[in-house]
Amino acid sequence: MDITWIIVFGVMGTGSLLFLCYTLLILIKNPYEFIRLNHEKCNSNVLYKYLILIAPLLALCFGMYHVVYFLLGWIPSDWGKFGEDGFVTTRSSLSTTLGAMAGFFIAWAISKGIVARVHLSVLKLEDHLNKRIEYARNADKLNELQIIFEAVLAGDSIFVEDKNLYDAIEKSGLPFEALQELFSDAIRVIQQKSHY
């Protein structure tokens, strides 16, 4: 292979793997923010939509191809067959197939992990809200809690004074839309509890 192609593939491979690392870092740090940001950009730019969906997957498959190629180093170079493009080694064809399969599997596993992480954040915050409601023993405490929860829904800064609630919201990393749903449900529970 010509040195120019080696340099081109090396730069493309390195760039795609760096992009993959950047994507994974953002997804791990704050998946909701990444999804929201990409949703806004994908609606306005079709090229960005395909880039953000396909580039990490291609980078993952490309990286896995090289890992598999390295692991199959024990296969002799003269094993293979002649095709339309010349001699194709068994090592190269196996690396392509297994690398693509591994790349798709890892992408699937990462997406499942992100969904589980988001779900866990929702459950933790929901549990925190339910405990707060449960520990509010009288109607005054429930009314006070409802005022704080309504302040969260309104985007008011009054809830910042409640350090435990503020920390729980910050730790969850949930977007405002998800918070609205959780706090609306919590307010309904408070109102039902107040009537008893």
C-alpha positions in Angstrom: 0.0 0.0 0.0 1.2 3.5 -0.9 2.5 5.6 2.0 -0.1 8.3 1.2 -3.0 5.9 1.8 -1.4 4.8 5.0 -1.3 8.4 6.2 -4.8 9.1 5.0 -6.2 6.0 6.7 -4.2 6.7 9.9 -5.5 10.3 10.1 -9.1 9.2 9.4 -8.8 6.4 11.9 -7.3 8.6 14.6 -9.9 11.3 14.0 -12.8 8.9 14.1 -11.6 7.3 17.3 -11.1 10.7 19.0 -14.6 11.6 17.9 -15.9 8.4 19.3 -14.2 9.1 22.6 -15.6 12.6 22.7 -19.1 11.2 22.0 -18.9 8.6 24.7 -17.6 11.1 27.2 -20.5 13.4 26.6 -23.0 10.5 26.7 -21.6 9.2 30.0 -21.4 12.7 31.6 -24.8 14.0 30.6 -26.8 11.8 28.2 -29.9 14.0 28.3 -28.0 17.1 27.4 -26.3 15.3 24.5 -29.6 13.9 23.2 -31.4 17.3 23.5 -28.5 19.2 21.8 -28.4 16.7 18.9 -32.1 16.7 18.5 -32.1 20.5 18.0 -29.2 20.3 15.5 -30.6 17.2 13.7 -33.9 19.0 13.0 -32.1 21.9 11.4 -29.2 20.2 9.7 -29.6 16.8 7.9 -25.9 16.4 7.3 -25.3 16.8 11.1 -28.0 14.2 11.7 -26.2 11.6 9.6 -22.8 12.6 11.0 -23.8 12.3 14.6 -25.6 8.9 14.1 -23.2 7.2 11.7 -19.7 8.7 12.6 -19.5 7.1 16.1 -20.7 3.7 14.7 -18.1 3.8 11.8 -15.4 4.8 14.3 -16.3 2.0 16.5 -16.3 -0.6 13.7 -13.0 0.9 12.4 -11.4 0.5 15.8 -12.8 -3.0 16.3 -11.5 -4.0 12.8 -7.9 -3.0 13.9 -8.3 -4.8 17.2 -9.5 -8.0 15.5 -6.8 -7.6 12.8 -4.2 -7.5 15.6 -5.6 -10.5 17.4 -5.7 -12.5 14.3 -2.0 -11.9 13.7 -1.3 -15.6 14.0 -3.0 -16.3 10.6 -0.4 -16.6 7.9 -0.4 -13.9 5.1 -0.6 -16.5 2.4 -4.0 -17.9 3.6 -6.7 -16.4 1.4 -8.2 -16.5 -2.0 -8.1 -14.6 -5.3 -11.1 -12.4 -6.0 -12.0 -9.6 -8.4 -9.7 -7.1 -6.6 -6.8 -9.6 -6.3 -5.6 -11.6 -3.4 -7.7 -11.2 -0.2 -6.2 -12.6 2.9 -8.3 -14.6 5.4 -7.1 -12.4 8.2 -8.4 -9.2 6.4 -11.8 -10.7 5.5 -12.3 -12.1 9.0 -11.2 -8.8 10.6 -13.8 -6.9 8.5 -16.6 -9.2 9.4 -15.8 -9.6 13.1 -14.9 -5.9 13.5 -18.3 -4.8 12.1 -20.1 -7.3 14.3 -18.2 -6.2 17.4 -18.7 -2.5 16.5 -22.5 -2.9 16.2 -22.6 -5.0 19.4 -20.6 -2.5 21.4 -22.8 0.4 20.1 -25.9 -1.6 21.1 -24.4 -2.2 24.6 -23.5 1.5 25.0 -27.0 2.6 24.0 -28.6 0.1 26.5 -26.2 1.4 29.2 -27.2 5.0 28.6 -30.9 4.2 28.7 -30.3 2.3 32.0 -28.4 5.3 33.4 -31.1 7.8 32.5 -33.7 5.5 33.9 -31.7 5.1 37.1 -31.5 8.9 37.4 -35.2 9.2 37.1 -35.8 6.5 39.7 -33.4 8.0 42.2 -35.0 11.5 42.0 -38.5 9.9 42.1 -37.4 8.0 45.3 -36.1 11.2 46.8 -39.4 13.0 46.2 -41.5 10.2 47.5 -39.4 10.0 50.7 -39.8 13.8 51.2 -43.6 13.4 50.8 -43.7 10.4 53.1 -41.7 12.2 55.9 -44.0 15.2 55.7 -46.3 14.2 58.6 -48.8 17.0 58.7 -50.8 19.3 56.3 -48.5 22.3 56.9 -45.4 20.3 55.8 -47.2 19.0 52.8 -48.3 22.5 51.8 -44.7 23.8 52.2 -43.4 20.9 50.1 -46.0 21.6 47.4 -44.9 25.2 47.3 -41.3 24.2 46.8 -42.2 21.6 44.1 -44.3 24.2 42.3 -41.3 26.6 42.4 -39.2 24.0 40.7 -41.9 23.7 38.0 -42.1 27.4 37.6 -38.3 27.7 37.3 -38.2 29.8 40.5 -35.1 30.0 42.5 -36.8 29.5 45.9 -36.1 25.8 45.8 -32.4 26.5 45.8 -32.7 27.2 49.6 -33.6 23.5 50.0 -30.1 22.1 49.7 -31.1 18.4 49.7 -33.6 18.9 46.8 -31.2 21.1 44.9 -28.4 18.5 45.2 -30.8 15.7 44.1 -31.8 17.6 41.0 -28.3 18.5 40.1 -27.0 15.0 40.7 -29.8 13.6 38.4 -28.7 15.7 35.4 -32.3 15.5 34.1 -33.6 18.1 31.7 -36.4 20.4 32.6 -39.0 18.4 30.7 -38.2 15.3 32.7 -38.2 17.3 36.0 -41.6 18.8 35.1 -43.1 15.3 34.7 -41.6 14.1 38.0 -42.6 17.1 40.0 -46.1 17.2 38.5 -46.6 13.6 39.7 -45.2 14.5 43.1 -47.6 17.4 43.4 -50.5 15.1 42.5 -49.5 12.7 45.3 -49.2 15.6 47.8 -52.7 16.8 46.8 -54.2 13.3 47.2 -52.4 12.9 50.6 -53.7 16.3 51.7 -57.3 15.2 51.2 -57.0 12.3 53.6 
